Amino acid sequence: MTVLRPELTGTLGGVAATHWLASAVGMGVLERGGNAFDAAAAAGFALQIVEPHSNGPGGDVVIALYSRASDTVRVVCGQGPMPRAATIDAFADRGIKQMPAGGLLPATVPGAFGAWMRLLGEFGTLPLESVLEPAIGYASRGYPLLPAAASTIDAMSGLFRTHWTESARVYLPGGAAPAPGARMRNEALADTYRRLVREATGTSADREVQIEAAHTAFYQGFVADAIDRFARTTDVFDSTGRAHRGLLTGDDLATWRPAVEEACALPYGDFTVHKPGPWSQGPVFLQQLALLEGCDLRDMGLGSGAYVHTVAEAAKLAFADREAWYGDPDHTPVPMAELLAPEYTARRRALIGERADLDPQPGRPGGAEPWIPQPEPQEPGVNESEWMAHLRSGLPTVTPAGPRAGAGNTCTVAVADAWGNLVVAVPSGGWLKSSPVIPGLGFALGTRGQTAWLSEGHPNSLAPGRRPRTTLSPTIVLRDGAPFLAFGTPGGDQQDQWTLHAFLAVAEFGLEPQAAAELPAWHIDHFAQSFAPRLSRPGVVVVEGSFDAEVLAELERRGHRLDVVPRSTLGKVCSAGVDPATGFLRASAGPRGRQAYAVCR
């Protein structure tokens, strides 16, 4: 294969993000003496500005990190829980059988800001003002609007003008949808950030005290007050086709704090792979690895028909378990140890045959009986407007191919620094398409609640205070106990397939991370999406058109139903790490979408 971009190496640091401006912001922080955690936070706040169609301050983020000082891997959970008033009965009383994709009803406690504050306070070194300065600058002075953001704003402009007038005020300057590349500003959000900084710096000269004050201002102060007031008093038109007030309150925000957790880990050869727990889809990556460790992937050959078939079949088995067993372990038992146990894995691996399994079933850890809820069918409305069709889709994309093959849907930033720290974050939610901008704040709430089931008895059933299972899934890999690679990608349910393929190319075939990120990509589409309207395509494998014709023919011979999509349209794998042979820091970013970039110095 021809690698389009060079493998970047350096000694000061490496940063990779899904927007070139965020990568530049992260490197600027490293150059000013900040560490990887400072750089990731600054880049993360910049992403909230320059990728508003994919994330925002009202959304969520999952952060995985390796701290050289403590020689530990940790996960910062920025997935906020459902409100206390969010019960299955509350939705039934409103005549709702499936969680809506948009509006105020699926809103969770905004987790992104608190998680970035926790990362800064516990692991960073720089003051909050320095970390927020680049984001404030882009929000106030402007940034070039991405084509995907411009198309999203244009597609939703009818909704903004008719119902979500505060969104119109922010995203329709002069009353018109801005063109791709236009200089876009969000002065209201800049003012929100400035006020957070003012309230933080007004409390003390101590950095950690300031960060705690900023958290308080957001979750118990003026931000929480504005969210509470808007949700309680505003009837918001949503994806049900009706207007509803929200369930989220100021008390929900005031009682939440982000957790720092141990990662879920699995040895794989010389590597130890670390993922978030089963409140995310992260362990599905580990289950796939465990299944594949007993297969001779190297003998099959990277990208061969046999290789793609085997990896796809392993994905079906792992994702079947995700659908049946994953949920918030603080609220329901999740048999994670059994799901990763060698004996269980061996029984599941034996199910991988020569032909595609068109009806993969979850396993029975400990003899338990699995259950996967089925989504309620949703019929489109008569003479429904285009923007209403987009609102019913819980994904941030608006293009017809988006739910199946888009490279968008979420952001990523990965950083490695000269002190030996690694961090990768996958921010999402709070995007401009699915919920209205809150007056006075300049940002929308997230809608992650749509991933919960309105059915009793499932690990991912809706319940007050429960985290809905998130698709956000960063990865930290150690090699022989030393920091090696931090990586992630946008892509909803596909994240733990696209990143797995890139990791296997590195771990099994010795490719550099940049080359691995540019390989032809694929994923299974068998199970219902986590996002409304929970579409599924049983037996379908989505493959980029850059695969050889012989590979596609072999997959069809084995019984796979193929959906061949254009070249370079699946994922934007971003990574940062350490080259064990030279000790150089390195960073890479896949070229898909023409906006993810890496930088090293």
N, C-alpha and C positions, 0 to 999 in steps of 0.2 A: 504493500500500500504506500501511497505518497502522503506523507505527513505535511499538512498545510502550514502549521505553526511550529516554531522552534521550541525545544525544551528549555525553559528559562531557569537559570541557576544564579545564585548570589551568596553573599555572606551576611548581609544586614537583615534581610527578610524576604519573604515571598507572600504575595497576596493574589487571590483569584476571586472574582465576583461576577455576577451575571450582568453587571453594567460597568463599563469602563471607568465612569466617574467614581463609582464606589471603590474600585480597585485603586485608583489614584489617591482617594481619600485615605484608604488604609495604609498605603505606602508612605504618604505624607506624615501620618502619625508615627510610624516606625522611624522615619528620618528625624523627627523631633524628639526621639528618645522614649516614646511609648512602647509598651510591649504588645504582644499579639492580641491580648484581650482588649486593650485600649483601641487598637486598630480595627478589630472586628466590630466593636460597638460603634465607632465613628462611621465605618462603612455601612453598618446596619441602619443607622439613622439616615444616612444619605440615600440608601435604597428606598426608604419610606417616601422620600421626595421624588426621586428620579424614576421609580417604577410604581406609580400610584395605582396602576391597573393590576398589580400583583401583590401589594402589601401596604400596610399603613400602621400608624401608632395604635389603632383600635384592634389590631389583629393579634397574631400569636407568633411565637418563634421557639424553636428547639435548638439548644446550643450544646455541642459536645466539645470537651476540651481535655487536653493533657497539660498538667502543670508540672514543670520541671522541679519547682521548689518542693512539692509534696510527692512527686513521682507517682501521681495517681491520675486516672481518667474519671471525669465527672460529667454529669448531664445537668444542665440548667433547664428546668421545665417552665417554659413560657406559654403553656397551654392552659388558659383560664377555664374554670369550671362553668357548668350551667348555673343560672340563677336559682335561688331558693324557691321561687315560684314556678319553676319549670318542671311541671309534672305531666305525666301522660294524660291525666284527667283534665288538666288545664287546656291541653290541645284538643281533646275530645269535646270539651264544652264549646270549643270554637268550630267544631265540625271538621277538624283537620286530622287526617289519618296517616299522613306522611310528613316528616319535618319539612317545612318550606325552605326553599333555597335562598330567598332574599327577604329583606325587610328588617324588622326589629325582633321578631319572635325567635329566630335561631341564634341571637347574639349571646356570646359567652363573656365572662369577665375579660377585658383586654389584657393579654398576658405579655405582649411584646415589651412595653416600657419597663415593667417590673423586672423582667428577665434580664434586660440590658443593664438595669441598675444593679441587680444582684451580681452580674458578671463583673461590672466595674468595681463595685464596692469590695468584693471578696478577692478578685484576682488582678484587677487593673492597677494603674499607678497614676494616671493623669486626672486632673480635676474635670468635673462635668462640663464646665464652660468650654474647655478645649475640645472635648469630644463632640459636643453639639454644634460647635461653630461652623463646620462645613455644611451640615444639613440646613442650618438657619440661612447661610449664604445662598444655597441653591433655591430654597423656598422663597427668599426675598428678592434676590437678583435675577433668578430665572435659570432654567436648564432646558436643553433641547428635548422636545417631546418625542418619545419613541413612536414609530409607526403603529405598533400594537396598541399603545395607549391612545393614540389619536383615533384609531378605528373603533376602539371601545367607547370612547366619549361620543363619537359620531353616532354609533349604533344606539346608545342610550339617551341621546339628547332629547328625544320626544318625552321620555319618562321624566327627565330632569326639568324640562320646561313645564310639564303638566302637573307633576306631583312633587318631585324632590327639588324644590326651588333653591335650597341652600347648595345642593350639588351643582345646580346651574350657575349659581353665583361664583363658585370656585372654578368649575371646569368649562364653562362657556363664556369666556371673556368677550365682552361686547355682544353677547347674545348668540354667538356662533361657535360651532365646533372648531377648535384649532387644527391647523394642518400639521402633518408630520414634520418634525424639525422646528416647529414654532417655539419661540421663547416663552416657556410656561412658568407661572409663578403661583404660589399659594401663600399669600401674605397672612391669612388667618392662622395657618399652621406655624408659620414663622413666629407670629406673636405668641402662640401657645408655648413653643419652645423657649422663647425669650423670657416669658413669665416664669416658667419652670426654673430657668437659670437664676432669675432675680430672687425668687423665693428661696432657692437653695443657697445662694451666696450670701443672702441676708441673714442667715441663721448662725453661721460660724465660718472661720477661716479653715477649719479642718475638712479635708477632702471627703472622708467617709461620712461625716455629719451632714455635709452638703448633699451627698448622694441619697442618704436616708430622708432628708428634707424634700428632695425632688420626688421620691417615691410617695411621701405623704401628700404632697401637693397634688399629685396625680390621682391617688386612690382614696384620699380623704378630703381633698381640698377642692380647688376651683374646677378641675377637670371632672372629678366625680360628680360634683354638683350639677354641671352642665349636662352630663350624660343622664343622671337621675331625672332631672327636670324634663329633658327631651323625651325620654322613654315613657315617663308617667303621664305626660300631658299631650302628646302628639299622636294623632291617628295617621299612621304611615301606610300608604299603599304598598302591597307586597306581592310576592309570587303566587299567593292564593287567589289573586284577582280582587281582593278586598283590602280594606284598611284596618290595621290593628295597632294597638299600643304595645310597647315592649314589656318584657318581664324583668329585665335587668334593673337593679336599684343601686343607689349609693352604698347601701349596707353590704351588698354583694361585693363591691369593689373594696370596701374598707376592711373586710375580714379576710382578704386573700393576700398571700405572699408567695412568691415563686420558690419552688423547692430546688435544692441541689442534691442530686441523687447519685448513687452508684450506677454505673452503666451495666447493661446486660452484655456479657462477654462470652466469646467462644474461641478456643485455640483452633488454628487452621495452618498446619505445617509449622513454619517458623514464625507465623504471625499470630497475634491476638487481636481479634476484631471486636470493637466496642460499639454498642448501639443503645438508643433510648429503650425504655421498658415497654411492656405491652399496652400501655395507654397510648402508644404510637404504633405504627406498623413496623417499627424498627427490627424487632426480633425475626420478622419474616426473612430478612437478609441472612441472619444466622441459621435459620432452618434450611434455607436453600444451600448454604455452604456445607452444613452437616450432611445433607443428602448427597451433594456432589463430591464430597471428599472420598466417598467409596467408589467413584467412577473414574475411569482412566481418561480424563479430558485431554491430556497431552497427546495420547495416542490417536484420539479422534481428529485432532487438528483444529486450531483456532478458526472459528467461523464456518466450519464444514457443516453439511446437513446433519450428520450424526451429532455434532456438538450442539448446534442450535436446538435440535430435537430434545436432547437430554436435558439441557438447561431449562427449556420451556416446560418439560414434564415435571421437573423438580419444582419449578415455580408454581405449577398448578397444585401440587401437594401442599406446599408451604402456605400458599394463599388460601387454600381451603381451610387450613387450620386457623389462619388469621380471621377468616369470616366467622368461624364457630366459637373461638376461644378467647380472642383478645378483647381487653377492656381495661377500665381503670382499676388497678389492683388495690387501691385504697377503698374500693366499694364492693368488689367481687373477687373471689379467688380465681387466679389465672394459673393454670398448671404449667408454668414456663419451664421448670426443671424437667418435667416429664417430656415436654415437647422437644427438648434438646437432648434428651437422654440417648445414648448410643443404641440401646435395645429398641426403643421406639423408632428411632431414625432408620435402623436397619429394616424394620418391618415396612416402613413407608417406602424406603428405597427399592425394595423388592417389587413394588407396584409399577416401577418405570419399565415399560416394555418397548418393543420395537416400533409400535404404532402409537399414534396420538390417543390419549384417553379423553374421550368427549364427555365424560361424566365423572370427573374427579371428586372424591368425597373426603371430608375431614376425617382425621383419625379419632381414636377413642382413648385419650390418655387416662390411665388409671381405670379404664373400663367405663368412663362416663359417656353418656349419649349426646352426640353433638346436635345442635339445632342452628340453622341459618334462617333468619327471617326473610321473607320475600317482599320486595317493594310493591306498594300499591300502584296499579297502572294509572297513568295520568294522560287524559285526553286533552289535546290542545283546544283552546277556545275557538268558537266560530268567529271568523274574520279577525283573528288575533293579530295585533300589531307586531312588527318585527322586534321591537324592544321588549314586549311582553314575553315572547319566546325566549329571548336571551335571559330575561329575569328568572324564568323558570329553571334555567340551567344554573347549578350551583358553582360551576367553574368560572374563573375570571375571564376566560377567552370568549370572543364573540364570533370567530370565524367558524364556518360549518365543520371544518376538520379538527377544530380545537380539542373537543372532548376525546377524540381518538388519537390524534397524532401531533398535537401542538408541542412546540418546544418551550412554551411559556408556562403559566400557572406556577407562581411562586418565585422566590429569589434564593440566592446562595452566596455566602462569602466564606472563604477559607484563608487562614493566615498561619504562617510559621515565622518565628523570630529567632534572633541570634542567641537567646538565652535557652533555647530548647523547648519552648512552649509551642503547642499546636492548638488551634481552635477552628471549628467550623459551625456555622449557623445556617439554618434554613428558615427564613422569615416568610410569613404569608398572612392571608386574611386581612380584613379591613380594607379591601380593595374598593375602588370607586364604583364598580358595577352592581354590587349586591345589596348595599345599604346606603341610606342617605347621609350626607355630611351633616354633622351635628353643629348647629349654629354656635358661632363664637370659637370653635375649636379647629375647624379646617380639616377634620378627618371623620371617617365613617367607622362604625363598629364592625367587628368580624362576624361571620355567619357559620362558624365551625359546628354549631349545634346541629346543623343539617345532617351531619354524619352519624348522629345517634338514631336508634330505632324507637318508634312509638309502639313497642311491643314489650310486654312484661317478660322478665326472666332470662333475657340475653345479657352477656357481659357488657355489651355496648348499648343497653337500653337507656333511654332518657331517665335521668333522676336528678333531683336537686343536689347541687354541689359536686356532681360527678363530671370528670373530664370526658368529653366525647372523644372517641379514638381519632387521633390525628394521623394524617399521612406524612407529616414532616419528619424527616429521618436522616440526620447527619451521621457521619461515621468517623471514628478515630481508629487507626491501626498502629499497633506497636510491632516491631520486628525484633525478635530476640530480646524483648523487654525495653527496647529503645524507641523513641518517637520516630515514626516512619511516614505516615500519610494521614491527612484529614481531608475529607471530600464530601460532596453533596451535589444535588441537582434539583432544579424545578421538575414538576411533572406529576403531582398528585399520586395516584396509586402506582404509577410506573417508576417512582423514584428508586425503589429497592430492586428493580430489575435493571435499569440502565446503569446504576452505579455498580451493581454486582458484575455486570459484563465487563466494565472497565477494570474492576479490581481483579477479576480472574485473568484478564489479559496481562496484568502486571505480575500477579502471584504465580500463575501457572506457566506463562509463556515469556516472561522477562521483558515485556514491553515497558518503555518509559511511560509515565502517566499521560503525557501529552498525546503520544501515539494511541494509547488506549482510549482516550476521550474522543478520538476521531474515527474509531472503527465503525463500520456499519452497525446500526442498533436495531433492536427488536424488542417486543414484549407480548405477553399473552393478554387477551382481552376477555377472558372467560367469565370472570366474576363481576357482579354488580359493582359499579363505581361507588366510592365512598360518598360522592357528591350527587345531589339531586339532579335529574330524576332517577339516578341509580341504574343507568343503562348497562346492559351486558351483551356480549356477543359470544355465546358458548363455542368453544373450539377454535376461536379465531386467534391467529398470531399475526400481529402487525409487524411488517418488516420494511426497512428502507430499501428503495430501489437500487442501491449501490451493491447489493448482494449479487453474486454470480448467478446466472440463470440455472446452472446445475444444482446449486444449493436450494433454490426455490423449488425446482422440480423434485428434488429429494424430499423436501418437507411435504409437498403435496402427496407424493407417493406414500408417505408414512401416515397420511390421513389428516394433516393440519389444514385448516381453512385459512388461506392467506389473504391479508389485506396489504397490498404493496403501496406504500406511500412515497412521496418524493424523497430524494436523497437529502440527507442532513436536516431532518425535521424532528428527530426524537431526542430531546434532552439537551441540557447544557451542563455537562459534568465539570465541576470546578474542584481543584485540589491544591493543597500546599503541603510540603513535607520536607524530609531530609533524605538526600541521596546517601545510603550507607557506605557506598564505595569511596566517596570523596569527602563526605561531611558537608557538602554544599547544600544550602537551602534551595528549594525549587518550587515552582508553581506552574499550573497548567489550567487551561480553559478550553472547552470544546468550542468549535467555530459556529455551531448552529445558532441561527438567529442574528448573527452579525453584531452581537452586543456584549457577550461575555468575554472578558479579557483578564489576562494574568500579567503580573509585573514582579520583577525581582531586582534586587540591588545588593 
